Amino acid sequence: MRFATRLLEDRLPRWATHVIAVGDYLGEMALKRAAAGVTIVPNGYWPAPFADKTTARSKLGLKSNAFYVGFMGRTSAELPWCVDAMTAVADQYPTLRLAVCGPPIEDLGVVPTAIGERIDYLGRLSAADTRDFAAALDLGLLPLADIPFNRSRFPIKFCEHLATGNPLLCSEIGAIGRLVREFDWAIPAGTTRDEWCRSFALAVKQMVGGNRRQSDLVRFAERMSWAGLARQLETAYRTSLGASAKATG
């Protein structure tokens, strides 16, 4: 099975009329495999109203008066980074809590008892409930190690967090490493575990102190909604089909 997958990865770009990739890393791989053309289209989101923070927390059983940082998703190799960051600053912020949904609880790694008491583990949530989860947070967390897997992907939760208007702390890896600096409420957090922990400490300090970054959801929708991204796909398809027709006509 692995051999067949690798064979297709090597040959499909060369056989295709045009390749759509979610980021530069995969786009460059396609070109190295003789793709005739590549268009980069990231993963987006469908704009829709979110619950307010109070309502979202009530629905999920989260504490109303806590400062919540939160991780969601099933790709969770870096989830212990969040525990490390919490451990380093917990004594300074009595209301600081970590909410987690998606991964098995074992992915948290070894958690000090004092930190474990501040973790709200919600297990796997429905798609609708993950929207409430994102809306319930004060700060979303998206840590990513600098490895080929992370450089090649575009986590859907990047948009799901930012679409709420709540700030997101995000590693600067792969396609989102570039996009994170386009939006003021996306907070760059470097490329290493140490940089992540330092950025976490600074972001929490600023936000608890009342320095909240301003969101621009209209511009975000123009840039990252599936409505706009679908138009990019349509343009790529029409252009490649037109070129193909001329070549065979």
Disulfide bonds with the S-S distance in Angstrom:
none
